């Protein structure tokens, strides 16, 4: 049978799952009813269960009470600037690839209250909000999103700069990962070594097997809590034939990627500020920030202060922001990057090049959301390939790139 992997594989440190083939662990069989039972047991323990659902014409994440609320029989058609739900004609539960939203909003919310201040009798009292929240369970986490969570762990769980909201939520989160059988048109996780099969960072990992005569899930545990859950629901060990079907599904998915990007060689040749391609991108980019909002690893924020009409109560909130907004780089005297060219260049090169210097890995996990949700379909995998090639230089001056209107 399959060789077990010793030890607990649920690390909260940098992404440990960069393997081109699944790590071998004991494999078990689960049915849809088993998966439903896992959700019921977690909710019985006071855990909030969140999984993929169809809402407003997209697959997103929301609270659920039954696995049958998942997008059974649905997938997406994704390409640059295009997202459409498509029926699969099967009863598959996880036939989709990357949902429209990532998991970061549950651990790093769009709006977070930082402090409340009250003035009473001439004195000001500053109150820090409570950071405790009910534990959560994420169902159907793709391997690219597992890699993204590990990147956010590196940022927000840094011992020297720990984010209290993230730190209160992340360690208690139970993760049920789901291997991807049907990559989307904008997916490139294989070339980033982050998929399509989860290898670390989960409590349970499942792969759906759908054939003419069977429908079940191959399950592996990645933590003691995951192994205990498999035992509690009575999962039985898979056969060699079942394991082989899973490996074939992994291979088919790995060969079906819509795009690719070289993750092992940061494209430092693309850092030329005078490359003519920057002008071409700037002519198309709307600086809307969709790519940063959809990205599972972008974490830029700003703060907003508000005061009530009486002037006795005030609040400070942390709010998601984007490096594509003009005010994001505002310094004394004006914005450091007022032009779209400068802002796109900052985002792309930070994500793919200088993130390596800052955090020891790429900031991209190959989910393809930035391509899908760009209104004009700008494809970073195509742009970085062009930027890495010698091209005619732009007529723009370095000053216009770093702060001008071009």
JOJOSUL-V863834 format. One record per backbone hydrogen bond with DSSP energy under -0.5 kcal/mol. NH is the residue of the N-H (numbers start at 1). CO is the residue of the C=O. If there is no record, write none. Layout:
NH | CO
NH | CO
This chain:
6 | 4
9 | 222
11 | 9
19 | 17
25 | 23
28 | 219
29 | 236
30 | 217
35 | 31
36 | 32
37 | 33
38 | 34
39 | 35
40 | 36
41 | 37
42 | 38
43 | 39
44 | 40
45 | 41
45 | 42
46 | 43
47 | 42
48 | 135
49 | 47
50 | 137
51 | 62
53 | 60
55 | 53
55 | 58
58 | 55
60 | 53
60 | 58
62 | 51
64 | 49
69 | 66
70 | 67
72 | 70
73 | 92
74 | 71
75 | 86
77 | 84
78 | 76
79 | 82
81 | 371
82 | 79
84 | 77
86 | 75
88 | 73
89 | 73
99 | 97
100 | 59
105 | 102
106 | 103
107 | 103
107 | 104
108 | 104
112 | 318
114 | 316
115 | 316
116 | 127
117 | 314
118 | 125
119 | 312
120 | 118
120 | 123
123 | 120
125 | 118
126 | 124
127 | 116
127 | 125
129 | 114
137 | 48
138 | 174
139 | 50
139 | 137
140 | 176
141 | 176
146 | 142
147 | 143
148 | 144
149 | 145
150 | 146
151 | 147
152 | 148
153 | 149
154 | 150
155 | 151
156 | 152
157 | 153
158 | 155
161 | 158
163 | 156
164 | 162
167 | 163
168 | 164
169 | 165
169 | 166
170 | 166
171 | 167
173 | 170
174 | 136
175 | 173
176 | 138
176 | 174
177 | 175
177 | 204
178 | 141
179 | 206
180 | 196
181 | 94
181 | 179
187 | 184
188 | 366
192 | 188
193 | 190
194 | 189
195 | 189
201 | 9
203 | 175
204 | 175
205 | 220
206 | 177
207 | 218
209 | 216
210 | 208
211 | 214
216 | 209
217 | 30
218 | 207
219 | 28
219 | 217
220 | 205
222 | 203
223 | 203
227 | 223
228 | 224
229 | 225
230 | 226
231 | 227
232 | 228
233 | 229
234 | 231
235 | 230
236 | 29
238 | 27
243 | 239
244 | 240
245 | 241
246 | 242
247 | 243
248 | 244
249 | 245
250 | 246
251 | 247
252 | 248
253 | 249
254 | 250
255 | 251
256 | 253
257 | 254
258 | 184
258 | 187
259 | 187
263 | 191
263 | 261
268 | 266
270 | 267
271 | 268
272 | 269
275 | 272
276 | 392
278 | 275
279 | 276
280 | 276
281 | 277
282 | 278
283 | 279
284 | 280
284 | 281
285 | 281
293 | 289
294 | 290
295 | 291
302 | 319
304 | 317
306 | 315
308 | 313
311 | 308
314 | 117
315 | 306
316 | 115
317 | 304
318 | 112
319 | 302
320 | 110
321 | 300
325 | 322
328 | 325
329 | 326
330 | 327
331 | 334
334 | 331
336 | 329
343 | 339
344 | 340
345 | 341
346 | 342
347 | 343
348 | 344
349 | 345
350 | 346
351 | 347
352 | 348
353 | 349
354 | 349
355 | 350
356 | 353
357 | 353
358 | 354
359 | 355
360 | 355
360 | 356
361 | 355
363 | 351
371 | 368
372 | 368
373 | 369
374 | 371
375 | 373
377 | 374
380 | 378
382 | 379
383 | 379
384 | 380
385 | 381
386 | 382
387 | 383
388 | 384
389 | 386
394 | 274
400 | 397
401 | 397
402 | 398
403 | 399
404 | 399
